[in-house]
Amino acid sequence: MTAVLRRCRDLVEPALRAAVPRLDEASAAQTAYHLGWVDAAGRPSRGGGKALRPALALLAARACGAEEDVAVPGGVALELVHNFSLVHDDLIDGDTERRHRPTVWSVWGAPAAILAGDAMLALSQEVLLDVPAPAAALLLTRTVRELVGGQVADVAFAGRDGVGVDECLAMAHGKTGTLLGASTEIGAVLAGAPASACAALRNFGEELGLAFQLVDDLLGIWGDPAVTGKPVLADLRERKKSLPVTWAVVHGGDAGRDLAAWLTRPADADDELTLRRGAALVETGGGRAWAGAEARRRLAAAEAALATLAVHLPTTDPATTRARAELVALGRHLADREA
């Protein structure tokens, strides 16, 4: 699957590199650093993310019978929106490291991180309106509104007791599912696909997004720091009301009640032994098993939605059929990842 991601990234990255210099000098430098193109001194470096969302857009366009190139502006816009959210999220969470490097705010300060994120968000719309692709731009604007709503809920949960599983799932949909849904839908929109195909691909992306978030939540507790780039038991250290934690508190019986009490402990008193006690309570309360099973269920729902493309857009084109198979394989890869 890495070959597919690399191919799609290689198609999108030149257009992304051409767009970023439109920003003011400071924001462009901080964006280039965050994207892994340069180090903090501006020297070229190798790194950055997997460009998952652009890959979904390009594969979705090909799955609708178009050339992948038509979705490149969408891929650029999605990558800018995703990274705007990461830069702001790092600041909100106080995270000082991402992808094994200092975060933007920890290098340049909070005001710079806010402004660099805002600049990326504005540029995402400019890229789509340059095409012009007003339907795709409107779709992305609505998606950002939903994404921000998910982030607002996530922040609010930190100060609340009694968070329910359904509202935690709704938060995860806004925070993660809506952008992956937009990624596949925007590819279909730019491909000129009919509304029914666009809806099927959005459904695929949204369900895949929930599976992705469930796996991310599992990695936030049980992931290997050497692989994830996060501190050991990071989400418990931050007392995040993640999906496995919330499920264990609500449905975990005695372990859930003990976990709810554990979550009220001051985080500054934590050592690794204390954090492992919290992780054991999540597991005993069934949160780990439920999250894994729910991720698999969401992945199955995503694949079922994608299968309806055979009805909405029948095809005998081998490249289109291959793109649909690659979307399935990419989804399975994301649900079985270690970082």
Secondary structure, 3 states (H helix, E strand, C coil): CHHHHHHHHHHHHHHHHHHHHHCCHHHHHHHHHHCCCECCCCCECCCCCCCHHHHHHHHHHHHCCCCHHHHHHHHHHHHHHHHHHHHHHHHHHCCCEECCEECHHHHHCHHHHHHHHHHHHHHHHHHHHCCCCHHHHHHHHHHHHHHHHHHHHHHHHHCCCCCCHHHHHHHHHHHHHHHHHHHHHHHHHHCCCCHHHHHHHHHHHHHHHHHHHHHHHHHHHHCCHHHHCCCCCHHHHCCCCCHHHHHHHHHCHHHHHHHHHHHCCCHHHCCHHHHHHHHHHHHHCCHHHHHHHHHHHHHHHHHHHHHCHHHHCCCCCHHHHHHHHHHHHHHHHHHCCCC
